[in-house]
Amino acid sequence: MDKANENGVVVAIVGAGPSGLSAAACLNRLGVANVVLEREDCSASLWRRRSYDRLKLHLAKQFCELPHMPFPSNSPTFVPRNQFVEYLDNYKSYFEIKPYYRRTVETTSYDDRIGKWRIVATNMGSGEQEVYVAEFLVVASGENSEGVMPEVDGLESFGGEAMHSSNYRNGKEFRGKNVLVVGCGNSGMEIAYDLWSYGANTSIVARSPVEVVTKEMVFIGMVLLKFLPYRIVDLLMRLLSKLKYGDFSKYGLRRAENGPFHQKAATGPTPTIDVGAMKRIKNGQIKVFPSIKIIGGKLVTFINDTTSQFEAIIFATGYRSNVRKWLQGGDELFNDAGMTKVRDQWNGENGLYCVGFSQRGLFGIANDARNVADDIRFELQRQRKRE
């Protein structure tokens, strides 16, 4: 590509979700020039367009604030999705963040000859390719770039509607239908409850052990973790969970081996925060099935050889990173799955950074963004001293 088409920038940020906005805000406060490249035509598209209506932040608002801007004092403790999107829009405006939308990053690579990152992006509006040459590259595309659909024997033959949870909005269109939700994490449990509340005949697949708590329990646990080790807090959480829900193994759910906070710290998955589904499971209004064995038409057979017919299946089976599709190099920072090799790692080599891969939600994003911006400013100051 002709050098005339190259754009020289100090910092290139890939992604305009909460991670990219946080990184840009921190850099703007420090006076470090940056450009944010976003493949969608809006910021925070996951929250704006690929989240169900009922969604609320699972942690209290003080644990979900982005850097340098608290939530309004009149915000509820657990902020609804639409209010969080409004908060993000205000955040973007306040810190004067102006993403370049509809830029699909095709490749990024470090050019040893000039000691900079070369980012090739397609402008989906004009169809032209754009090249950005940056001293620093911040990967902020996040852990949740693409929805994961599991391989299920016979899924292609399913005679009803099958979708990933990112395409689910509410249960209005499923009233009176037999609907199966696959996955009993936060999205699965909330969607199952939402479907039930709209009058769907709802079932859920519990493929893995689950740790179920309330929002209030999580809030207490987050506060206690400032003073007590995971082991003690988890003992209390498990005791409170058993007092609240009893032995839920008889309903088809299995408790995880480790407590909720140890599990989150060690492997990333958050505990399932109950918003009403557990009561419906206990009284049989939401049925629980084990993993799917095979699908034939509208008939689903489970691994315990029970069968049932469904008109819709919603896969609440998580997301994955797409970093490895466009980032060349960076092997010291990212593994083959596009996640950081070490938890809480936010910097690599040659000016490569990341925000939003710590598997600690919005709280981790805020910490990453501060660290990345401070480190970039330090590197720039060191460069100036050398000059």
C-alpha positions in Angstrom: 0.0 0.0 0.0 1.2 3.5 -0.8 2.7 5.3 2.1 0.4 8.2 1.3 -2.5 6.1 2.6 -0.7 5.3 5.9 -1.9 7.0 9.1 0.8 7.6 11.7 -0.6 7.4 15.3 0.9 7.1 18.8 -1.5 4.5 20.1 -3.9 2.3 18.1 -6.7 0.7 20.2 -8.7 -2.2 18.6 -12.2 -2.3 20.0 -14.7 0.3 21.3 -16.4 -1.6 24.0 -15.8 -0.8 27.7 -12.2 -2.0 27.4 -11.3 0.3 24.5 -13.2 3.2 25.9 -11.4 2.8 29.2 -8.0 2.7 27.6 -8.8 5.8 25.4 -10.2 7.7 28.4 -7.0 7.0 30.5 -4.8 8.0 27.6 -6.7 11.2 26.9 -6.4 12.2 30.5 -2.6 11.9 30.2 -2.5 13.7 26.9 -1.5 10.7 24.8 -2.9 10.7 21.3 -4.7 7.6 20.2 -7.1 6.2 17.7 -9.9 3.7 18.4 -10.8 1.2 15.6 -14.2 -0.5 15.9 -15.7 -3.0 13.5 -19.3 -2.2 14.3 -21.1 1.1 13.6 -21.4 1.9 17.3 -19.5 1.6 20.6 -20.3 -1.2 23.1 -22.2 -3.3 20.5 -22.3 -6.3 22.8 -24.2 -4.3 25.5 -26.2 -2.3 23.0 -27.3 -5.0 20.5 -26.3 -8.4 21.7 -27.7 -8.5 25.3 -31.1 -9.5 26.5 -33.5 -6.9 27.7 -33.6 -8.1 31.3 -29.8 -8.0 31.8 -28.4 -6.0 34.8 -24.8 -5.7 36.0 -24.2 -8.7 38.2 -22.0 -6.8 40.6 -22.8 -3.6 42.6 -22.1 -0.4 40.7 -19.0 0.5 42.7 -17.3 -2.6 41.3 -18.3 -1.8 37.7 -17.2 1.8 37.2 -14.8 2.6 34.4 -11.7 4.7 35.3 -12.3 8.3 36.5 -16.1 8.3 36.3 -18.4 6.9 39.0 -22.0 6.1 38.2 -24.5 8.8 39.0 -25.5 8.8 42.7 -29.1 8.0 41.8 -28.2 4.9 39.8 -29.6 1.6 41.3 -27.0 -0.7 43.0 -27.3 -3.2 40.2 -27.4 -1.1 37.0 -29.8 -2.2 34.2 -28.4 -2.7 30.7 -30.0 0.4 29.2 -28.6 2.6 32.0 -25.2 1.1 31.6 -25.3 1.9 27.8 -26.2 5.4 28.7 -23.3 5.6 31.2 -21.0 4.4 28.4 -22.3 7.0 26.0 -21.7 9.8 28.7 -18.3 8.3 29.4 -17.3 8.5 25.7 -18.6 12.1 25.4 -17.0 13.3 28.6 -13.5 12.0 27.7 -13.9 13.1 24.0 -13.5 9.6 22.6 -14.2 9.5 18.9 -13.9 6.0 17.6 -13.4 5.2 13.9 -16.5 3.0 13.3 -16.9 0.2 10.7 -13.2 -0.5 10.6 -12.6 -4.2 10.5 -9.0 -5.0 11.5 -7.7 -7.5 9.0 -4.1 -7.9 10.2 -1.7 -6.3 12.8 2.0 -7.0 12.8 5.1 -5.5 14.3 7.5 -4.0 11.7 11.1 -4.6 13.0 12.5 -2.2 10.4 10.7 0.9 11.8 10.0 -0.4 15.3 6.2 0.1 15.0 2.9 -1.7 14.6 1.3 -1.8 11.2 -2.5 -2.2 11.4 -4.5 -2.9 8.2 -8.2 -2.3 8.5 -11.0 -2.3 6.0 -13.3 0.7 6.0 -16.6 -1.0 5.6 -18.2 2.3 4.5 -15.9 3.0 1.6 -14.6 -0.5 1.0 -11.0 0.8 1.1 -8.2 -0.5 3.1 -6.5 1.8 5.7 -3.1 1.4 7.3 -2.3 2.7 10.7 1.3 2.8 11.8 1.4 3.0 15.6 4.1 3.1 18.3 1.9 1.2 20.7 -0.9 -1.3 20.0 -3.7 -1.9 22.6 -5.8 -5.0 22.0 -9.2 -4.2 23.5 -11.5 -6.5 21.4 -12.2 -8.4 24.6 -12.9 -12.0 25.7 -16.4 -11.9 24.2 -15.9 -11.1 20.5 -17.8 -14.1 19.1 -20.6 -16.3 20.4 -19.7 -20.0 20.8 -22.1 -22.6 19.4 -21.2 -26.1 20.6 -21.0 -29.1 18.3 -24.2 -31.1 18.9 -24.9 -34.3 17.1 -27.9 -33.7 14.8 -28.2 -30.0 15.4 -28.4 -29.3 11.7 -31.6 -31.4 11.6 -33.4 -29.5 14.3 -36.8 -28.6 13.2 -37.3 -25.5 15.2 -35.4 -22.2 15.9 -31.8 -22.5 17.2 -29.9 -19.4 18.3 -27.0 -18.2 20.4 -27.9 -16.2 23.5 -26.4 -13.0 21.9 -29.4 -13.0 19.5 -32.0 -13.3 22.3 -33.8 -10.2 23.4 -36.9 -11.4 25.4 -39.3 -14.2 25.7 -42.3 -12.5 24.0 -42.1 -14.5 20.8 -41.8 -17.8 22.7 -45.0 -17.6 24.7 -46.6 -21.1 24.9 -43.6 -22.8 23.1 -41.4 -25.5 24.4 -37.9 -23.9 24.7 -34.6 -25.4 25.8 -31.8 -23.2 27.2 -28.4 -24.8 27.0 -26.1 -23.6 29.8 -26.7 -22.8 33.4 -24.4 -19.8 33.8 -25.6 -16.3 34.3 -27.0 -15.9 30.8 -28.6 -19.3 30.7 -30.3 -18.9 34.1 -31.5 -15.4 33.4 -32.8 -16.3 29.9 -34.6 -19.4 31.4 -36.3 -17.2 34.0 -37.2 -14.6 31.3 -38.7 -17.2 29.1 -40.8 -18.6 32.0 -42.0 -15.1 32.9 -43.3 -14.7 29.3 -45.2 -18.0 29.5 -42.8 -20.3 27.7 -42.5 -24.0 28.7 -38.9 -23.7 29.8 -36.2 -26.3 30.3 -32.5 -25.8 30.9 -29.4 -28.0 30.3 -27.0 -28.1 33.2 -23.8 -29.4 31.5 -21.4 -28.4 34.2 -21.3 -28.0 38.0 -22.7 -24.6 39.1 -22.3 -22.3 42.1 -25.5 -20.4 42.7 -25.6 -17.2 44.9 -27.6 -14.0 45.1 -26.5 -10.5 44.2 -26.5 -9.7 47.9 -24.2 -12.6 48.7 -21.7 -11.5 46.0 -21.8 -7.9 47.3 -21.0 -9.2 50.9 -18.2 -11.4 49.4 -16.6 -8.6 47.4 -16.4 -6.4 50.5 -15.1 -9.3 52.7 -12.4 -10.1 50.2 -10.7 -6.8 51.1 -10.0 -8.2 54.5 -10.2 -12.0 54.3 -8.7 -14.8 52.1 -10.7 -16.6 49.4 -11.0 -19.7 51.5 -12.8 -18.0 54.4 -15.1 -16.0 52.1 -16.0 -19.0 50.0 -16.9 -21.0 53.2 -19.3 -18.2 54.1 -20.7 -18.0 50.6 -21.3 -21.7 50.4 -23.0 -21.7 53.8 -25.3 -18.9 52.8 -26.1 -20.6 49.4 -27.0 -23.8 51.2 -29.3 -21.9 53.6 -30.9 -20.2 50.7 -31.3 -23.0 48.3 -30.8 -26.2 50.2 -29.5 -29.3 48.4 -30.2 -28.5 44.8 -28.6 -31.7 43.5 -32.0 -33.3 43.7 -33.2 -30.8 41.0 -30.5 -31.8 38.6 -27.9 -29.2 39.5 -24.4 -30.0 40.8 -22.3 -27.7 43.0 -18.9 -26.8 41.8 -15.9 -28.3 43.7 -14.5 -24.9 44.6 -16.3 -22.0 46.1 -17.5 -19.1 43.9 -14.6 -16.6 44.5 -11.9 -19.3 44.3 -13.4 -20.6 41.1 -13.6 -17.1 39.6 -10.0 -16.3 40.6 -8.6 -19.6 39.4 -10.5 -20.3 36.2 -12.5 -17.2 35.2 -16.1 -18.3 35.3 -18.3 -16.3 37.6 -20.7 -17.8 40.0 -24.3 -18.0 38.8 -26.3 -15.1 40.3 -29.9 -16.1 40.8 -32.5 -13.6 39.6 -35.5 -16.0 40.2 -34.8 -19.1 38.2 -33.9 -21.3 41.2 -37.4 -20.9 42.7 -38.9 -22.1 39.4 -36.5 -25.0 39.2 -37.3 -26.1 42.7 -41.0 -26.1 42.1 -40.6 -27.8 38.7 -41.7 -24.9 36.5 -38.3 -24.9 34.8 -37.1 -28.4 34.1 -33.4 -29.4 34.3 -31.8 -31.8 31.9 -28.2 -33.1 31.6 -26.1 -32.7 28.4 -27.6 -33.3 25.0 -26.8 -36.6 23.4 -28.4 -36.1 20.0 -31.0 -34.1 18.2 -33.4 -35.5 15.6 -36.0 -33.0 14.2 -37.6 -31.4 17.2 -36.8 -34.4 19.4 -33.9 -34.0 21.8 -32.3 -36.9 23.5 -30.2 -36.3 26.6 -27.2 -38.4 27.9 -29.5 -40.1 30.5 -31.6 -41.3 27.5 -34.6 -39.2 28.4 -36.2 -37.4 25.4 -38.3 -34.3 24.9 -39.6 -32.2 22.1 -38.7 -28.5 21.7 -39.6 -25.7 19.3 -36.6 -23.6 20.1 -33.1 -24.0 21.5 -31.1 -21.1 22.9 -27.4 -21.7 23.4 -26.1 -19.7 26.4 -22.7 -21.3 25.8 -20.5 -18.3 26.1 -18.1 -16.4 23.9 -14.5 -16.5 22.7 -11.8 -14.1 21.7 -11.1 -13.5 18.0 -7.6 -12.0 18.5 -5.7 -14.8 16.8 -7.6 -14.1 13.6 -5.9 -10.8 13.1 -2.9 -10.4 15.4 0.3 -11.7 14.0 2.9 -12.3 16.7 2.3 -11.4 20.4 3.0 -14.9 21.4 4.5 -13.8 24.7 1.1 -12.2 25.6 -1.6 -14.3 24.0 -2.1 -18.1 23.8 -3.6 -19.9 20.8 -7.2 -19.2 22.1 -6.5 -15.5 22.0 -6.5 -15.1 25.8 -3.5 -13.9 27.9 -1.1 -16.6 28.9 -1.0 -15.3 32.5 -4.1 -14.0 34.4 -4.0 -10.2 34.9 -1.2 -9.9 32.2 -1.7 -6.6 30.3 1.6 -6.0 28.5 3.7 -7.8 26.0 6.7 -6.9 23.9 7.4 -4.1 21.4 4.6 -1.8 22.8 1.9 -4.5 22.7 -0.8 -4.2 25.4 -4.2 -5.5 26.2 -7.3 -4.4 28.2 -10.2 -6.7 29.1 -8.6 -10.1 29.1 -8.1 -10.6 32.9 -11.4 -12.5 33.2 -12.4 -10.1 36.1 -15.2 -8.2 34.3 -15.5 -4.5 34.4 -13.4 -4.3 37.6 -10.5 -5.9 35.8 -11.0 -3.7 32.7 -10.6 -0.5 34.8 -7.4 -1.7 36.4 -5.9 -2.8 33.1 -6.7 0.5 31.4 -5.0 2.5 34.1 -1.9 0.3 34.1 -1.7 0.4 30.3 -2.0 4.1 30.0 0.5 4.8 32.8 3.0 2.4 31.2 2.6 4.0 27.8 3.1 7.5 29.2 6.2 6.2 31.0 7.6 4.7 27.8 7.0 8.0 25.9 8.7 10.0 28.6 11.7 7.7 28.5 11.9 8.0 24.7 11.9 11.9 25.0 14.7 11.8 27.6 16.8 9.7 25.2 16.2 12.2 22.4 
